Amino acid sequence: MGYVMKQEIKRRPFLKSLIGAGVATSLVHGQEKEEGTGEKDGKRIGWAIVGLSRLSERSIGPALKKTKHSKLTGIVTGTPEKARVWQKKYDVPDSGVYNYDNFDSMIDNPDIDVVYIVLPNSMHKEFTLRAAKAGKHVYVEKPMAITPGDCREMIAACDEAKVKLGVAYRLQFEPHHVEAMRFAREEVFGEVMHIDAGFGFRAGDPKQWRLKKAMGGGAMLDVGVYVIQACRYIYDEEPVSVSAVEVKTDKEKFAEVDETITWMMQFASGRTANLFTSFNMGGNNTMTVYGKKGCYGIKPCFGTGGQMGWTSDKEIPLSFPKTDHFKDQMDLFSEAIIDGKEWRVDGSEGLKDHLVMEAIFKSVVSGKVEMVGKVYA
C-alpha cells in the first residue's frame, strides 16, 4: 500500500471527528459533497441573510443554491431594489423579505430557522441580540463583534434564548486547514514549535466602512483575526501573551484604524508565532508551520479563491481540490440544528480571538508584552 493511501486512511477518523462524517468522507476523497437538493430525514433548515453585501451576493447566496440541508427563506435589507433582485433570483417569498426596522417581526415566521448576519462589524451584536430574542439561531460573520464584552453579551443572549450561535470561521472546515490541524495533532512533522503567517490586502475606497473606527474597521478585526484563529487551531492551545507593533505609512487614510500590525504570540507550551496583517500590503496570504522534523504550509492560505498546500516531504501531500467554504459551513451548521448537537465553532471561539486582539491593541499602545485575558475572568 502506497504512502498516500496510508495517509488517506489515517486521516479519515480525524476528519470525521472534526467536521462531521458527511463532509469528511467527501474531503478524504478530495471532492466536495455532491450538489443537489437532498435532505436529511426530510428536513432542510431555512436561512435568512441579514445584509445583502458583496459577500452575500458573490458567495453566500450562490452557496445556498448548492446546499443539501439548507435553503434561503429570508432576506433583510434596507434597499427595496436589492430585495426585488434577490426575490427573483432565489425565489424568496414576500413573507421572507424584511428591513432593519421590521426585523423583529421575524419571530412570527416559522420558515426562518437561522439568521446569517453579514453586516459591518459594529452591527453584529445588535442583530445577534434581536435574532436571539426572535428565537432564531445565529450565524455571524467574523469578527464576531468589536469587543470581548460584546461577545459575552451575544453568548449570554443566545444561551438564554436556547438558540445556537455560530461564528463564520469557514477555514475550520476547509480541507487544507483540517489536514494542517491533523499534521500538528499527530506530529507528522514532529512536534510543532513555530508558525509564521500573514493576511492582508490594499484597502481601496477611502470612504468604505472598513476604515471607520465606529464601524469596527481596521486590518486586525477584518483579516488579522484569521491568522490568530489559524494559530489557535493548529496548536490547539491559547496564547498567553503578545507583543505588537503598528505601522502607519498613510496617516490620513488610516487615521481612525490600524493599517499594518505585526505581532508575536507566545503559548504556555513555549510555542511561538510571528504574524502580521495589513490594509496596505497585497500578497500576504500565507502560513508556514514549523515542526521538529519538517515544515508545511498553505499559500494562498486564508482567502476564498482556493488554497494551495506544500510540505517539506514530497511523500506527504497537502493537496485538495477547491471547495465552497460557505456551502460546507452552512450545511454543517444546519446538520447540527437538525441533530440537536453542540456546534463546535461557537461564540466562545469568537470571544477567544477578541481577547487576543484586545491584548494586541494594548501592546501597540504600551510598547510592552501584554497578557491575553481569560474567557472566564
C-alpha positions in Angstrom: 0.0 0.0 0.0 1.4 3.4 -1.0 2.1 6.2 1.5 -0.6 8.4 0.1 -3.2 5.7 0.6 -2.0 5.1 4.2 -2.3 8.8 4.8 -5.8 8.8 3.5 -6.9 6.0 5.7 -5.2 7.6 8.8 -6.8 11.0 8.3 -10.4 9.7 8.0 -11.1 9.4 11.7 -9.7 12.9 12.4 -11.7 14.5 9.6 -14.9 12.8 10.7 -14.4 13.8 14.3 -13.6 17.4 13.4 -16.1 18.3 10.7 -18.7 15.6 10.5 -18.9 12.3 8.7 -20.8 13.5 5.6 -18.4 16.3 4.6 -15.4 14.3 5.9 -16.0 11.4 3.6 -16.1 13.7 0.6 -13.0 15.6 1.7 -11.0 12.4 2.2 -11.6 11.7 -1.5 -10.6 15.2 -2.5 -14.1 16.2 -3.6 -16.9 18.3 -2.4 -20.2 16.7 -1.5 -22.5 16.1 -4.4 -24.5 19.1 -5.1 -28.3 18.8 -5.2 -31.5 19.2 -3.2 -31.1 16.2 -0.9 -32.5 16.5 2.6 -31.6 14.8 5.9 -34.6 12.9 7.2 -36.8 15.2 5.1 -35.6 18.4 6.8 -34.0 21.5 5.4 -33.1 24.5 7.6 -34.3 27.9 6.5 -31.7 30.7 6.4 -32.2 34.4 6.3 -29.3 36.6 5.1 -29.1 39.8 7.0 -27.3 42.3 4.8 -27.1 41.8 1.1 -23.4 42.8 0.8 -20.9 41.9 -1.9 -20.0 38.8 0.2 -23.7 37.8 0.3 -24.1 38.4 -3.4 -21.0 36.6 -4.6 -20.5 33.8 -2.1 -23.3 33.2 0.5 -26.3 33.4 -1.8 -24.8 31.2 -4.6 -23.6 28.7 -1.9 -27.2 28.3 -0.6 -28.2 27.1 -4.1 -25.8 24.2 -3.7 -26.5 23.1 -0.1 -28.3 19.9 0.8 -29.6 20.7 4.3 -30.1 24.4 4.0 -32.3 26.8 2.0 -32.7 30.5 1.6 -36.1 31.5 3.0 -35.5 35.2 4.0 -33.5 38.3 3.3 -33.0 41.5 5.3 -32.0 44.7 3.5 -32.6 48.4 3.7 -32.7 48.6 -0.1 -36.0 47.6 -1.8 -34.3 47.3 -5.2 -31.9 44.7 -3.8 -34.8 42.8 -2.3 -36.6 42.5 -5.7 -33.4 41.3 -7.4 -32.9 38.6 -4.7 -36.5 37.6 -4.7 -36.4 36.9 -8.4 -33.0 35.2 -8.3 -33.7 33.0 -5.3 -37.5 32.7 -5.3 -37.8 34.3 -1.9 -41.5 34.9 -1.0 -42.8 38.3 0.1 -43.3 36.9 3.6 -39.5 36.4 3.8 -38.5 39.9 3.0 -37.6 42.2 5.9 -35.8 45.5 6.5 -33.9 46.6 9.6 -36.9 48.2 11.2 -39.3 45.3 11.0 -36.6 42.6 11.5 -38.1 41.6 14.9 -41.3 40.5 13.3 -39.4 37.5 12.0 -40.4 35.9 15.3 -43.7 35.0 13.5 -42.1 33.4 10.5 -41.6 29.6 11.0 -39.8 29.2 7.7 -36.7 31.0 9.0 -34.6 29.0 11.4 -31.2 30.8 11.2 -30.2 34.3 10.5 -26.8 34.8 8.9 -25.5 38.3 9.9 -23.4 39.8 7.1 -23.2 43.4 8.3 -20.5 45.9 9.4 -18.7 44.6 12.5 -20.3 47.2 14.8 -23.8 45.9 14.0 -23.1 42.2 14.8 -24.1 42.5 18.4 -27.3 44.3 17.9 -28.7 41.9 15.4 -27.5 38.9 17.2 -29.4 40.0 20.3 -32.5 40.8 18.2 -32.3 37.4 16.4 -32.0 35.5 19.7 -35.0 37.4 21.1 -36.9 36.3 18.0 -36.0 32.7 18.7 -33.7 32.3 15.7 -30.3 30.5 15.6 -27.5 32.9 14.7 -24.6 32.6 12.3 -22.4 35.7 12.4 -19.6 36.8 10.1 -16.2 37.3 11.6 -15.0 39.1 13.6 -17.8 38.2 16.0 -18.1 41.8 17.3 -15.8 44.6 18.2 -15.0 43.9 21.9 -14.8 40.9 24.2 -17.7 42.5 26.2 -19.9 42.5 23.1 -19.1 38.8 22.5 -20.0 37.9 26.1 -23.4 39.7 25.7 -24.1 37.8 22.4 -23.2 34.4 24.0 -25.4 35.1 27.0 -28.4 36.2 24.9 -28.2 33.1 22.7 -27.8 30.8 25.8 -30.8 32.4 27.4 -32.9 32.0 24.2 -31.7 28.4 23.8 -30.5 29.0 20.3 -27.2 28.2 18.7 -24.6 30.8 18.0 -22.0 30.1 15.3 -19.2 32.3 14.0 -18.3 32.0 10.3 -14.8 30.7 10.6 -15.1 28.9 7.3 -11.5 27.7 7.3 -12.1 25.4 10.2 -13.8 23.2 7.6 -11.5 23.8 4.6 -9.6 20.6 3.8 -6.1 22.0 3.7 -6.6 23.6 7.1 -8.2 20.5 8.5 -5.2 18.5 7.3 -2.8 21.0 8.8 -4.5 20.5 12.1 -4.1 16.8 11.8 -0.4 17.1 11.0 0.0 19.1 14.2 -2.1 16.8 16.4 -0.4 13.6 15.1 3.1 15.2 14.9 3.5 14.1 11.3 6.4 16.6 11.1 7.4 16.3 14.7 6.2 18.5 17.5 5.1 21.8 16.0 7.0 24.7 17.5 6.5 27.9 15.5 4.1 29.5 12.9 4.7 32.4 10.5 1.6 33.8 9.0 0.1 36.9 7.5 -3.1 38.1 5.8 -4.0 41.4 4.3 -4.8 43.4 1.2 -4.8 47.0 -0.1 -7.9 48.8 1.1 -9.0 50.9 -1.8 -12.0 53.2 -1.3 -11.1 55.7 1.5 -14.9 56.1 2.3 -15.5 52.4 3.0 -16.8 51.4 6.4 -13.7 49.2 7.0 -11.7 52.5 7.5 -14.1 53.8 10.1 -13.4 53.1 13.8 -17.1 53.4 14.8 -18.0 50.6 12.3 -15.4 48.2 13.7 -12.9 48.7 10.9 -9.2 48.1 10.7 -7.0 45.4 9.3 -6.8 43.4 12.6 -10.5 43.0 13.0 -11.1 42.4 9.4 -8.4 39.9 8.4 -5.9 39.7 11.2 -8.4 37.6 13.0 -7.8 34.8 10.5 -4.1 34.3 11.4 -5.0 34.4 15.2 -7.6 31.7 14.5 -5.1 29.6 12.5 -2.5 29.6 15.3 -5.1 28.6 17.8 -6.5 25.7 15.9 -3.1 24.4 14.7 -1.7 24.5 18.2 -5.0 23.5 19.9 -3.8 25.9 22.6 -4.5 29.5 23.7 -1.8 32.2 23.6 -0.8 33.6 26.9 1.0 36.8 25.8 1.5 39.1 22.8 4.0 41.8 21.7 2.8 44.1 18.9 3.9 47.0 16.8 1.7 49.1 14.5 3.0 50.9 11.4 1.2 53.7 9.5 2.5 54.9 6.2 -0.7 56.7 5.3 -1.8 58.6 8.4 -4.7 60.3 6.5 -6.3 57.3 5.0 -5.8 55.2 8.1 -6.4 58.0 10.7 -9.1 56.0 12.5 -8.0 52.4 12.2 -4.9 50.3 12.1 -3.1 50.0 8.7 -0.4 47.3 9.5 0.3 45.4 12.7 3.0 42.8 13.3 2.9 40.8 16.5 4.4 37.8 18.3 2.3 35.4 20.3 3.7 33.1 22.9 1.9 30.0 24.3 2.2 28.3 27.7 3.9 25.3 26.0 6.7 27.5 24.8 5.5 27.6 21.2 5.6 30.9 19.3 4.1 32.6 16.3 5.2 35.7 14.3 2.2 37.2 12.5 1.1 40.3 10.6 -1.9 41.9 8.9 -2.3 44.9 6.7 -4.7 47.1 4.8 -1.9 48.5 2.7 0.0 45.4 1.6 -1.1 42.9 -1.0 0.2 39.3 -1.4 0.4 38.5 2.3 -1.9 35.5 2.4 0.3 32.7 3.7 1.1 30.3 6.6 4.1 28.2 7.4 4.1 25.7 10.3 7.5 24.5 11.6 7.9 21.1 13.3 10.9 19.5 14.8 11.2 17.2 11.8 10.0 19.3 9.0 7.6 22.0 7.9 4.5 22.6 5.9 2.3 25.5 4.8 -0.5 26.9 2.7 -0.3 29.7 0.2 -2.7 31.2 -0.7 -4.0 30.4 2.8 -6.9 32.4 4.0 -9.0 33.6 1.1 -11.9 32.0 -0.8 -10.2 31.6 -4.1 -8.7 28.2 -3.3 -5.9 27.0 -1.1 -2.6 25.5 -2.2 -0.6 23.5 0.3 3.0 22.2 0.4 5.2 20.2 2.7 9.0 19.6 3.2 8.4 15.9 2.4 7.3 15.1 -1.1 5.9 11.8 0.1 3.4 13.6 2.4 1.0 15.7 0.3 -1.1 18.7 1.4 -3.3 19.0 -1.6 -7.1 19.1 -2.2 -9.3 20.4 -4.9 -11.0 23.8 -4.2 -14.2 23.6 -2.1 -17.0 26.0 -1.5 -16.3 27.2 2.1 -19.7 28.8 2.6 -21.7 25.8 1.4 -19.9 23.4 3.7 -20.1 25.6 6.8 -23.8 26.4 6.4 -24.7 22.7 5.8 -22.7 21.6 8.8 -24.5 24.2 11.0 -27.8 23.1 9.6 -27.0 19.4 10.4 -26.1 20.4 14.0 -29.5 22.0 14.3 -31.3 19.0 12.8 -29.4 16.6 15.0 -29.6 18.7 18.1 -25.8 18.6 18.6 -23.5 21.2 20.0 -21.8 23.5 17.5 -18.0 23.4 17.8 -17.2 26.8 16.3 -19.4 28.7 18.6 -19.4 32.1 20.3 -16.5 31.1 22.6 -14.3 30.9 19.5 -15.1 34.5 18.6 -14.5 35.6 22.2 -11.1 33.9 22.5 -10.0 35.7 19.3 -11.2 39.0 20.6 -9.3 38.6 23.9 -6.1 38.1 21.8 -6.9 41.2 19.7 -7.5 43.2 22.8 -4.1 42.3 24.1 -2.5 43.2 20.7 -4.1 46.6 20.7 -2.9 47.2 24.3 0.6 46.2 23.4 0.6 48.6 20.4 -0.1 51.4 22.9 2.1 50.3 25.8 5.0 49.1 23.8 5.2 46.1 26.2 4.4 42.5 26.3 0.7 42.1 27.3 -1.1 39.1 28.7 -4.1 37.7 27.0 -7.3 37.8 29.0 -9.2 34.8 30.2 -12.5 33.7 28.9 -13.8 33.2 32.4 -12.3 36.2 34.1 
